[in-house]
Amino acid sequence: MNGKQSDAGEARAIGARPQVVAWLLVVAAMVVAMVMLGGATRLTHSGLSMVQWQPLMGVLPPLSGEAWQETFEKYQQYPEYKKINQGMTLPEFKGIFYYEYSHRVLGRGIGLAFAVPFLWFLLTGRIERRRRKTLLGLFLLGGLQGLIGWWMVKSGLVDRPDVSQYRLTVHLGVAFLILGALIWVVLDLLAKSAPGNAEGGDSAGVDSGALRGWAWATVLAVLLQALSGGLVAGLDAGFVYNTFPMMNEYWLPPELGELSPWWLNMLENVVMVQFNHRIGAYLCSLLLLWVWFKARALDLDPPARSALRLSMAALVLQLALGIGTLVLLIPISLAVLHQGGALLLFAATVQLAFRLRAN
């Protein structure tokens, strides 16, 4: 009897794969929106407008004039107001408050959008046993991300009116990891549900082990480039040189090694941080072009070919967005799209690595 019940439970879970895929895609879309909204919050210097963390009680904004004045007075006690926004009016404060407020509310929404369906799928036996720990891990990682977000904000409430570029980069990196994991689980569910592929298989259709290695190297390079972008954002390094391909008249600007010890330049020298971000873009491009070149000699199946084409298209789009953002002096709309382009490129390369996987 237990064996039959177990088989029936697995059959129910397998039948629910399309619903689980739809749920995870919604969560992934919300994560993308969250990262892009976070970019807008950063670019509008709104992230320090909420000086308290109230995970449960902070869902509603101030609803009365008195409540708004009290919130504004709390903000006035912190460095950003005292050193940058001295004399800001209450209507101006509301303008930056709602960016950070929306960011936090969306974060709570993602938590609910993941937790409630997860519990329902779990309690009704619609999640396969081998996926339960993975999805629980994703939920816990999302909770940790909320803590990291507040840890980041706190760094701007002490002495300097800006968040730590290190904490910002960690916060951004965890968001990319969450998105990558969601995409991987979705792709795996779709692959297992495909006709004639219930147990999976080598979706590339050939022995593409070497190409898989290069694809994973590309995923890692894109992730590191995103982290580099976190440092650029945290230090406002995008504003120091706004020409391309040269940095004004330099290929190697004279300020590259001005900090001591030398390694500190990689993390805190705004010129070196921007320079490294440019070099990272070249590296990602070369790696993906190499994967495309190597793939020409292989008889890849259509999904793998499509994943490669999508990755190449995402790369071209991201390069165009990056160059445009730089030379136009970081307009907010274009910079947010550039952050979205990074998510698209990362998602595309994760899909490429999946399509070339060995099972």
Secondary structure, DSSP 8 states (H G I E B T S, - for coil): -HHHHHHHHHHHHHHTHHHHHHHHHHHHHHHHHHHHHHHHHHHTT-TTS-----TTTTTS---SHHHHHHHHHHHTTSHHHHHT-TT--HHHHHHHHHHHHHHHHHHHHHHHHHHHHHHHHHHTT-S-HHHHHHHHHHHHHHHHHHHHHHHHHHTTSSSSSS--HHHHHHHHHHHHHHHHHHHHHHHHHHHHHSTT-TT---TTSS--HHHHHHHHHHHHHHHHHHHHHHHHHHHTGGGS---SSSBTTBSS-TTTT-SSSGGGHHHH-HHHHHHHHHHHHHHHHHHHHHHHHHHTTS---HHHHHHHHHHHHHHHHHHHHHHHHHHTT--HHHHHHHHHHHHHHHHHHHHHHHHT---
